[in-house]
Amino acid sequence: MSGLDWPGLMRVGMQELRLKPVEFWALSPAELALMLGAGCAGARPMRRARLDELLARFPDGAGDRERMER
């Protein structure tokens, strides 16, 4: 058998994650996989040093605020 196990995914999404049917069907497969923790086994939380690197690389500026206010 190939393809996705829709009954199993629906059961997990609606019973365990407590999604409403409209919420379940609005998810992409990648979003559902993320919610179920698929592919995240080796993921580690971001440390402060990494956040500081990202802030230095992508600083917020006045131009960003002006664009967001429009």
C-alpha positions in Angstrom: 0.0 0.0 0.0 1.3 3.5 -0.9 0.2 7.0 -0.1 -0.8 8.6 3.1 -2.7 7.0 5.9 -5.6 9.5 5.9 -7.7 7.7 8.5 -4.6 7.6 10.9 -3.7 11.2 10.2 -7.2 12.3 10.7 -7.4 10.4 14.0 -4.2 11.9 15.3 -5.0 15.4 14.1 -8.6 15.5 15.4 -8.3 13.4 18.5 -4.8 14.0 19.8 -4.1 17.5 18.4 -7.8 18.4 18.9 -8.0 20.1 15.5 -11.4 20.9 14.1 -12.0 19.3 10.6 -11.7 22.6 8.9 -8.4 23.3 10.7 -7.1 19.8 9.8 -7.9 20.2 6.1 -6.4 23.7 6.0 -2.9 22.3 7.0 -0.3 21.5 4.4 1.4 18.1 4.9 4.5 19.9 6.0 2.6 21.8 8.7 0.9 18.6 9.9 4.3 16.8 10.0 5.7 19.7 12.1 2.8 19.5 14.5 3.4 15.8 14.9 7.1 16.3 15.5 8.2 14.5 12.4 11.8 15.3 11.4 12.5 17.1 14.6 14.3 14.4 16.5 17.7 16.0 16.2 16.5 19.6 16.4 17.8 21.6 19.3 16.5 24.8 20.8 18.2 28.0 19.7 20.7 29.3 22.1 21.2 33.0 22.9 24.5 33.2 20.9 22.7 32.0 17.7 19.9 34.5 18.3 22.5 37.3 18.6 24.2 36.2 15.4 20.9 36.3 13.6 20.0 39.7 15.1 23.4 41.1 13.9 22.9 39.6 10.4 19.3 40.7 10.0 18.9 43.9 12.1 15.5 45.5 12.5 15.6 49.1 11.2 13.4 52.1 10.8 12.6 51.1 7.2 11.2 47.8 8.5 8.9 49.5 10.9 7.7 51.9 8.2 6.8 49.1 5.9 4.9 47.2 8.6 2.9 50.3 9.6 1.5 50.7 6.0 
